[in-house]
């Protein structure tokens, strides 16, 4: 079992360092060009990956734009959705838009229902109390 670990740990370290070196931006790589680092990682099987991890790439605050190790974020880096104020604002705007649409539909339905009820009441009033008509017959001398 120990013999297997003596082989797998350096192999995993080499694979990690190689993938990390290949995916690194050129401006984050220190001391040597990227191709030289790749060759060093592959050919110097244990020393190459350890050297890459320790001194080959800027990490932490230095890679994030040199913000003094305060845990700040880089300007153009990836931010998780729940930490991204623009994403949260867009969710809030979308939710507000949906609520406004529902409110508008509800208001239109209420107004339509109100108009219908007013028309029914007017029609009912007109049926119960017909409008008064003019005087019945001509006015004669008796009516004066």
Backbone bond lengths (Angstrom), bond angles and torsions (degrees), N, CA, C in turn:
res aa  C-N    CA-C-N  psi(-1)  N-CA   C-N-CA  omega(-1)  CA-C   N-CA-C  phi
1 X - - - 1.455 - - 1.524 111.27 -
2 X 1.315 117.43 -41.16 1.457 121.65 -179.78 1.526 110.89 -65.03
3 X 1.336 116.07 -34.68 1.475 119.96 179.03 1.538 110.57 -65.61
4 X 1.325 115.39 -37.00 1.468 119.63 179.69 1.532 109.27 -67.40
5 X 1.340 117.08 -42.15 1.464 120.11 178.80 1.523 111.86 -64.96
6 X 1.333 116.43 -35.35 1.466 119.81 178.60 1.528 111.64 -66.23
7 X 1.301 116.50 -19.98 1.455 120.31 176.45 1.536 111.25 -95.07
8 X 1.346 117.37 -42.29 1.464 120.64 -173.95 1.531 113.62 -73.37
9 X 1.324 118.25 -37.32 1.465 120.03 -178.48 1.531 111.19 -63.50
10 X 1.355 119.13 -49.74 1.477 117.17 176.89 1.531 113.00 -64.34
11 X 1.345 117.01 -33.06 1.468 119.53 177.90 1.525 110.58 -65.20
12 X 1.333 117.35 -45.22 1.462 120.74 178.44 1.527 110.50 -63.56
13 X 1.319 116.79 -40.79 1.466 121.31 178.16 1.528 110.81 -62.94
14 X 1.317 116.95 -41.07 1.460 121.08 178.67 1.523 111.25 -65.80
15 X 1.333 116.87 -43.81 1.467 120.27 179.55 1.526 110.28 -63.73
16 X 1.331 116.92 -44.34 1.464 120.48 178.34 1.529 111.07 -59.77
17 X 1.323 116.84 -48.39 1.468 120.90 -177.82 1.525 110.85 -64.65
18 X 1.333 117.12 -39.03 1.463 120.84 -179.78 1.533 110.73 -65.72
19 X 1.315 117.47 -46.32 1.470 120.82 178.92 1.525 110.15 -64.32
20 X 1.335 116.46 -41.38 1.462 120.58 179.14 1.521 111.26 -63.40
21 X 1.321 116.92 -42.01 1.469 120.75 179.66 1.526 110.99 -66.50
22 X 1.317 116.94 -43.93 1.464 120.21 -178.71 1.527 111.12 -65.67
23 X 1.336 117.32 -38.43 1.463 119.60 -176.98 1.531 113.52 -84.99
24 X 1.324 117.95 -3.67 1.469 120.79 179.75 1.519 110.97 -76.92
25 X 1.322 115.73 147.13 1.461 120.59 174.65 1.526 108.24 -74.15
26 X 1.318 115.65 150.54 1.466 119.71 -178.06 1.521 112.73 -61.35
27 X 1.346 117.52 -32.61 1.464 119.46 -178.73 1.535 112.61 -74.32
28 X 1.346 117.70 -15.22 1.457 120.80 177.96 1.526 113.01 -89.26
29 X 1.316 117.85 -11.71 1.461 121.36 -177.68 1.529 109.16 -85.80
30 X 1.353 114.59 133.02 1.461 119.92 -176.93 1.534 110.91 -109.26
31 X 1.294 116.11 155.07 1.464 128.11 168.25 1.525 115.73 71.57
32 X 1.318 120.81 -43.88 1.465 122.58 -177.16 1.528 109.81 -133.14
33 X 1.342 116.61 158.09 1.472 118.70 174.93 1.533 111.08 -65.92
34 X 1.313 115.96 160.33 1.459 121.68 -176.26 1.530 112.10 -59.17
35 X 1.319 118.28 -42.75 1.473 121.15 -178.32 1.525 111.19 -63.29
36 X 1.329 117.05 -38.33 1.466 119.99 179.17 1.530 109.82 -66.53
37 X 1.329 117.24 -39.13 1.454 120.40 177.28 1.534 110.60 -63.83
38 X 1.317 117.28 -41.52 1.468 120.17 179.25 1.519 110.66 -61.88
39 X 1.323 116.04 -46.02 1.467 119.55 177.82 1.532 111.05 -62.12
40 X 1.306 117.93 -42.35 1.463 121.86 179.24 1.530 110.95 -62.46
41 X 1.320 117.60 -40.89 1.468 121.34 179.88 1.521 110.74 -65.82
42 X 1.337 116.82 -42.50 1.469 120.29 -176.76 1.524 111.44 -75.23
43 X 1.334 117.34 -42.97 1.472 119.82 -173.47 1.529 112.69 -83.22
44 X 1.299 118.64 -41.16 1.465 121.00 177.46 1.523 106.55 -93.59
45 X 1.313 116.12 86.38 1.450 124.94 -162.30 1.520 114.32 -56.13
46 X 1.286 121.76 -42.55 1.457 122.89 -179.37 1.528 110.80 -103.50
47 X 1.320 116.80 -42.12 1.468 121.62 -176.91 1.525 111.08 -69.99
48 X 1.320 119.04 -38.17 1.459 122.74 -178.56 1.520 113.18 -60.86
49 X 1.345 118.41 -52.03 1.470 119.34 179.40 1.533 112.95 -63.35
50 X 1.336 116.98 -40.49 1.460 119.26 179.81 1.531 110.23 -64.70
51 X 1.327 116.92 -41.56 1.465 120.80 178.07 1.526 110.37 -62.68
52 X 1.330 116.91 -43.19 1.468 120.39 178.93 1.533 110.46 -59.85
53 X 1.321 116.01 -46.55 1.464 119.90 -177.27 1.529 110.77 -64.50
54 X 1.313 117.63 -39.52 1.463 120.65 -176.09 1.534 113.63 -78.00
55 X 1.349 118.06 -45.42 1.475 118.46 -173.01 1.522 115.02 -129.78
56 X 1.310 119.02 -2.72 1.458 120.09 -171.79 1.517 115.45 -80.03
57 X 1.299 117.53 -21.53 1.464 119.68 -173.92 1.521 110.26 -138.63
58 X 1.337 115.16 143.57 1.462 119.68 173.14 1.513 108.16 -71.24
59 X 1.303 115.81 134.10 1.468 120.26 -178.45 1.512 109.66 -130.71
60 X 1.318 116.92 162.35 1.453 122.58 174.27 1.510 112.88 66.82
61 X 1.330 117.10 -134.07 1.463 123.00 -174.78 1.517 111.76 -65.35
62 X 1.329 117.74 -33.13 1.466 120.12 179.74 1.524 110.88 -65.91
63 X 1.320 117.42 -39.47 1.462 120.34 179.15 1.522 111.41 -75.38
64 X 1.333 116.88 -23.23 1.467 121.40 -178.10 1.523 112.06 -85.16
65 X 1.299 118.15 9.45 1.448 120.33 177.30 1.512 112.49 107.54
66 X 1.321 117.43 13.18 1.448 121.17 175.51 1.513 113.61 65.44
67 X 1.313 117.76 53.18 1.451 120.92 -177.41 1.520 111.91 -94.01
68 X 1.326 117.75 24.24 1.451 121.27 171.77 1.511 115.15 74.51
69 X 1.318 118.69 19.37 1.452 120.92 176.24 1.522 114.13 70.09
70 X 1.294 119.20 22.25 1.464 121.63 -179.88 1.515 111.90 -85.33
71 X 1.292 117.72 4.15 1.457 119.64 -179.43 1.515 112.53 81.14
72 X 1.330 117.84 17.52 1.460 120.47 179.47 1.507 111.48 -73.96
73 X 1.311 115.73 164.05 1.458 120.34 -179.30 1.524 109.43 -100.19
74 X 1.324 114.05 153.29 1.461 117.75 175.78 1.519 108.97 -76.22
75 X 1.312 117.11 157.50 1.452 121.25 -174.16 1.506 113.92 -64.30
76 X 1.335 118.91 -40.31 1.446 119.97 -174.51 1.507 113.53 -111.14
77 X 1.323 118.80 12.24 1.444 121.61 -177.03 1.515 112.53 -76.96
78 X 1.302 114.91 169.56 1.453 121.90 179.93 1.515 108.95 -74.65
79 X 1.307 116.37 139.18 1.453 122.48 178.73 1.520 107.47 -127.99
80 X 1.326 116.73 137.07 1.462 121.13 178.39 1.532 109.39 -60.38
81 X 1.332 118.18 145.93 1.465 120.61 -176.75 1.529 113.66 -56.64
82 X 1.326 117.48 -37.09 1.462 117.66 -178.33 1.524 112.68 -76.72
83 X 1.344 117.81 -7.74 1.460 121.93 175.26 1.528 112.23 -105.25
84 X 1.320 116.85 -5.01 1.457 121.77 -175.16 1.528 109.80 -92.49
85 X 1.338 117.53 109.21 1.467 119.29 -176.82 1.522 113.39 -62.66
86 X 1.324 117.83 -32.88 1.474 119.68 179.29 1.527 110.47 -65.62
87 X 1.343 116.61 -42.06 1.460 120.55 179.30 1.530 110.34 -64.15
88 X 1.335 116.39 -44.95 1.456 120.19 179.49 1.529 111.09 -63.48
89 X 1.333 116.97 -38.48 1.465 121.00 178.20 1.524 109.68 -64.86
90 X 1.342 117.17 -40.62 1.468 119.52 -179.67 1.528 110.57 -65.59
91 X 1.346 117.30 -37.02 1.463 119.62 175.93 1.514 110.97 -63.35
92 X 1.343 115.62 -43.46 1.457 120.74 -179.90 1.527 110.48 -63.75
93 X 1.334 116.63 -42.73 1.469 120.41 178.35 1.521 110.78 -63.18
94 X 1.326 116.70 -42.51 1.460 120.59 -179.40 1.528 110.27 -65.15
95 X 1.330 116.56 -42.70 1.459 120.31 178.88 1.524 110.35 -63.87
96 X 1.334 116.89 -42.50 1.461 121.08 179.73 1.528 110.00 -64.33
97 X 1.336 117.38 -39.80 1.459 121.52 179.16 1.531 110.58 -62.74
98 X 1.342 116.72 -42.80 1.465 120.24 178.92 1.526 110.73 -64.91
99 X 1.347 116.46 -41.81 1.460 119.59 178.98 1.522 110.65 -64.34
100 X 1.327 117.90 -40.86 1.470 120.97 178.39 1.519 110.71 -63.42
101 X 1.324 117.22 -39.40 1.462 120.82 178.82 1.526 110.37 -64.28
102 X 1.329 116.98 -43.77 1.465 120.52 178.39 1.521 110.69 -63.93
103 X 1.330 116.56 -42.70 1.469 120.52 179.49 1.526 110.93 -62.84
104 X 1.329 116.65 -40.61 1.459 120.46 -179.85 1.529 110.15 -64.62
105 X 1.330 116.96 -43.41 1.465 120.38 178.51 1.532 110.67 -63.08
106 X 1.330 116.54 -42.03 1.460 120.67 178.97 1.524 110.86 -62.66
107 X 1.331 117.34 -43.36 1.452 121.36 178.43 1.529 111.13 -62.71
108 X 1.324 117.46 -43.22 1.463 120.36 178.43 1.525 110.94 -62.15
109 X 1.335 116.66 -40.24 1.466 119.58 178.63 1.524 110.87 -65.14
110 X 1.333 116.74 -41.63 1.458 119.99 178.48 1.518 111.37 -63.32
111 X 1.333 116.80 -43.90 1.464 119.81 179.56 1.520 110.82 -63.10
112 X 1.309 117.68 -41.46 1.465 121.47 178.91 1.532 110.07 -63.17
113 X 1.332 116.42 -43.14 1.458 120.72 178.65 1.532 110.61 -64.37
114 X 1.331 117.10 -40.80 1.462 121.32 178.76 1.534 110.76 -63.03
115 X 1.327 117.42 -45.26 1.471 120.62 178.09 1.525 111.15 -60.43
116 X 1.325 116.04 -42.81 1.464 120.49 -179.88 1.535 110.43 -62.29
117 X 1.324 116.98 -44.47 1.469 120.24 179.99 1.533 111.56 -66.35
118 X 1.349 116.67 -40.14 1.470 119.36 177.53 1.514 110.64 -61.88
119 X 1.343 117.06 -42.62 1.459 120.51 178.30 1.534 110.84 -62.68
120 X 1.334 117.01 -40.88 1.464 120.21 178.71 1.532 110.52 -63.53
121 X 1.334 117.52 -42.02 1.470 120.75 179.11 1.521 111.56 -65.38
122 X 1.338 117.44 -42.16 1.462 120.64 177.76 1.524 110.70 -61.20
123 X 1.316 114.96 -44.38 1.459 119.57 -178.86 1.535 110.16 -65.11
124 X 1.325 117.08 -39.62 1.455 121.26 178.86 1.530 110.34 -65.90
125 X 1.349 117.69 -41.99 1.470 121.71 177.92 1.527 110.38 -63.72
126 X 1.331 117.02 -41.03 1.461 120.67 -179.80 1.527 110.81 -64.85
127 X 1.333 117.72 -35.76 1.461 121.01 179.88 1.529 111.08 -71.40
128 X 1.336 117.89 -37.70 1.467 121.40 -178.41 1.522 112.23 -78.83
129 X 1.282 119.73 -39.62 1.466 124.57 -178.28 1.520 109.57 -121.19
130 X 1.303 117.17 91.17 1.466 117.99 179.13 1.528 109.30 -66.09
131 X 1.289 117.25 150.62 1.465 119.60 -179.25 1.524 110.32 -63.46
132 X 1.336 116.96 141.37 1.481 118.77 -179.09 1.526 110.35 -66.20
133 X 1.345 113.76 138.42 1.463 117.83 178.04 1.527 108.72 -97.79
134 X 1.303 117.17 174.17 1.462 122.08 -177.66 1.529 111.70 -64.48
135 X 1.368 118.44 177.70 1.476 121.72 -179.39 1.515 110.81 -63.51
136 X 1.318 114.79 146.56 1.458 120.01 -178.20 1.536 108.68 -85.96
137 X 1.258 115.03 110.89 1.471 119.51 177.32 1.515 112.00 83.88
138 X 1.342 115.79 166.85 1.440 120.55 179.47 1.506 112.25 -74.65
139 X 1.290 115.21 150.26 1.468 119.21 178.41 1.528 107.85 -79.78
140 X 1.228 113.82 127.68 1.456 119.05 -179.75 1.524 110.07 -106.61
141 X 1.357 115.26 -173.95 1.450 119.48 -179.74 1.522 112.29 -67.29
142 X 1.319 117.13 -23.02 1.457 118.28 -179.67 1.529 110.84 -71.13
143 X 1.339 117.43 -34.61 1.452 121.13 -175.42 1.518 111.85 -74.76
144 X 1.315 117.13 -14.48 1.467 118.73 -175.13 1.423 111.66 -84.49
